[in-house]
Amino acid sequence: MVEVDNGVSLDFHETDGDIASQHYAFLIDERDFDEIFGRVVEQELDYWADPSCLRLGEINHHDGGRGVYFADPDGHLLEVITRPYGSSG
């Protein structure tokens, strides 16, 4: 189990069956973005500015913040953003 803010936790369960790829988005502050994105780059992971994974090697600046997508080892698409969706007005 991984505990995140606001009393939310992510629970992991092993299974022999197939699991469809999921998308997980995390709203974080600018400092955390720098740390997380730095690890993505350091580990030479592919990353994208969009959920369709068409803008390889880019980050986005939606709503005046920064966002990036990258895959976890199981193929789930992780997203970190610094501004809530639609917050630019």
VENZI-V930006 format. One record per residue. N is the residue number from 1. PHI is phi in whole degrees, 0 to 359 (none if undefined). NEAR is the number of other C-alpha atoms within 10 Angstrom. Layout:
BEGIN
((N	PHI	NEAR) (N	PHI	NEAR))
END
This chain:
BEGIN
((1	none	8) (2	244	8) (3	268	10) (4	241	10) (5	296	9) (6	63	6) (7	73	6) (8	266	9) (9	226	11) (10	251	9) (11	256	8) (12	253	8) (13	222	6) (14	276	5) (15	212	7) (16	272	5) (17	277	6) (18	286	6) (19	236	10) (20	294	9) (21	301	11) (22	241	11) (23	243	14) (24	236	12) (25	247	13) (26	233	15) (27	273	16) (28	227	17) (29	272	14) (30	300	14) (31	297	10) (32	295	14) (33	301	18) (34	303	12) (35	293	10) (36	293	15) (37	297	20) (38	300	12) (39	291	12) (40	301	17) (41	294	12) (42	301	9) (43	275	9) (44	56	9) (45	280	13) (46	292	14) (47	214	23) (48	223	20) (49	271	21) (50	218	17) (51	289	14) (52	277	10) (53	60	16) (54	261	11) (55	257	14) (56	297	14) (57	76	14) (58	236	16) (59	247	17) (60	253	16) (61	230	14) (62	298	17) (63	58	16) (64	79	13) (65	244	16) (66	230	19) (67	211	25) (68	207	24) (69	244	29) (70	205	23) (71	265	20) (72	276	10) (73	301	7) (74	265	10) (75	91	13) (76	285	15) (77	269	19) (78	261	17) (79	230	20) (80	239	20) (81	226	24) (82	255	21) (83	224	20) (84	298	14) (85	306	12) (86	75	9) (87	278	10) (88	277	10) (89	104	5))
END
